[in-house]
């Protein structure tokens, strides 16, 4: 069961809308990070139940962040869902092969985001 989510995106608007959606509509506890490096610091301290991770970020992109998260023993099995506007089949297959449980297309519908997240996590079980 998901209670806490770490939302990682370099766009402030995405962090704000995603956080509001997940907390107000989804009734989840949400923490946000603006970069892969910040996500690594935060995730190691709070151990979220789920990580929503932007694919394209400066310096450390989403795939590199996922690899680094998997190197932290407490986060090795934490479900990760990528968020991106790039949803071509080859790209989605690549991100799933890295260990993500799914991909959510941006822009997402704030009213449906919590249900999309829960469906992807449920599909993993």
C-alpha positions as CSV (number, residue, x, y, z in Angstrom):
1,X,0.0,0.0,0.0
2,X,1.3,3.4,-0.9
3,X,1.4,6.1,1.8
4,X,4.4,8.2,0.9
5,X,5.5,9.4,-2.6
6,X,8.6,11.1,-3.7
7,X,7.9,13.2,-6.8
8,X,11.1,14.2,-8.7
9,X,10.9,16.8,-11.4
10,X,12.9,19.8,-12.4
11,X,9.8,21.8,-13.4
12,X,8.3,23.7,-10.4
13,X,4.8,23.6,-11.9
14,X,4.9,19.8,-12.3
15,X,6.0,19.4,-8.7
16,X,3.3,21.7,-7.5
17,X,0.4,20.2,-9.6
18,X,1.6,16.6,-9.0
19,X,2.0,17.2,-5.2
20,X,-1.5,18.8,-5.0
21,X,-3.0,16.0,-7.0
22,X,-1.4,13.2,-5.0
23,X,-2.0,14.8,-1.6
24,X,-5.5,16.3,-2.1
25,X,-7.1,13.9,-4.5
26,X,-5.1,10.8,-3.6
27,X,-4.7,11.4,0.1
28,X,-1.0,10.5,0.0
29,X,1.9,12.1,1.8
30,X,4.1,13.7,-0.9
31,X,7.7,15.0,-0.8
32,X,9.2,16.7,-3.8
33,X,12.7,17.0,-5.2
34,X,13.9,19.2,-8.0
35,X,16.8,17.0,-9.2
36,X,18.2,13.5,-9.2
37,X,20.8,14.5,-6.6
38,X,18.2,16.0,-4.3
39,X,16.1,12.9,-4.7
40,X,19.0,10.6,-3.7
41,X,19.4,12.7,-0.5
42,X,15.7,12.8,0.3
43,X,14.9,9.2,-0.5
44,X,17.7,7.9,1.6
45,X,16.4,9.8,4.6
46,X,12.7,9.1,4.3
47,X,12.4,5.8,2.3
48,X,9.2,6.6,0.3
49,X,6.8,3.8,-0.8
50,X,6.9,5.0,-4.4
51,X,9.0,7.3,-6.5
52,X,7.6,9.3,-9.4
53,X,10.6,10.3,-11.6
54,X,10.9,12.7,-14.5
55,X,12.9,11.3,-17.4
56,X,14.5,14.4,-18.7
57,X,16.3,16.5,-16.0
58,X,19.6,18.4,-16.2
59,X,22.8,17.0,-14.8
60,X,21.3,13.6,-13.6
61,X,18.4,12.4,-15.7
62,X,15.8,10.0,-14.6
63,X,17.4,6.8,-15.8
64,X,20.7,7.8,-14.1
65,X,18.8,8.6,-10.9
66,X,17.1,5.2,-11.0
67,X,20.4,3.4,-11.3
68,X,21.7,5.4,-8.3
69,X,18.6,4.8,-6.3
70,X,18.9,1.0,-6.9
71,X,22.4,1.1,-5.4
72,X,20.9,2.2,-2.0
73,X,19.9,-1.1,-0.3
74,X,16.8,0.4,1.4
75,X,15.6,1.7,-2.0
76,X,16.5,-1.3,-4.1
77,X,12.9,-2.6,-4.3
78,X,11.1,0.7,-4.1
79,X,8.7,1.0,-7.1
80,X,9.6,3.7,-9.5
81,X,7.3,5.2,-12.2
82,X,8.7,7.4,-14.9
83,X,6.9,10.6,-16.0
84,X,7.6,11.9,-19.5
85,X,6.1,13.4,-22.6
86,X,8.2,10.9,-24.6
87,X,6.1,7.8,-24.8
88,X,7.3,6.1,-28.0
89,X,7.2,2.3,-27.5
90,X,11.0,1.9,-27.8
91,X,11.5,4.6,-25.1
92,X,8.9,3.1,-22.8
93,X,10.5,-0.4,-23.2
94,X,13.9,1.0,-22.4
95,X,12.7,2.6,-19.1
96,X,10.8,-0.5,-18.1
97,X,14.0,-2.5,-18.8
98,X,15.7,-0.3,-16.2
99,X,13.3,-1.5,-13.6
100,X,10.5,1.1,-13.6
101,X,7.1,-0.4,-13.0
102,X,5.4,2.0,-15.5
103,X,5.4,5.3,-17.4
104,X,2.9,8.1,-16.9
105,X,2.5,10.5,-19.8
106,X,3.0,14.2,-19.3
107,X,1.0,16.3,-19.2
108,X,-1.0,14.2,-16.8
109,X,-4.6,14.7,-15.6
110,X,-4.3,15.9,-12.0
111,X,-7.7,14.3,-11.2
112,X,-6.6,10.9,-12.5
113,X,-2.9,10.8,-11.4
114,X,-3.5,9.1,-8.1
115,X,-5.6,6.4,-9.8
116,X,-2.9,5.9,-12.5
117,X,-0.2,5.5,-9.8
118,X,-2.2,3.0,-7.8
119,X,-3.1,1.0,-10.9
120,X,0.5,0.7,-11.9
121,X,1.5,-0.3,-8.4
122,X,-1.4,-2.8,-8.2
123,X,-0.3,-4.3,-11.5
124,X,3.1,-5.0,-10.0
125,X,1.7,-7.1,-7.2
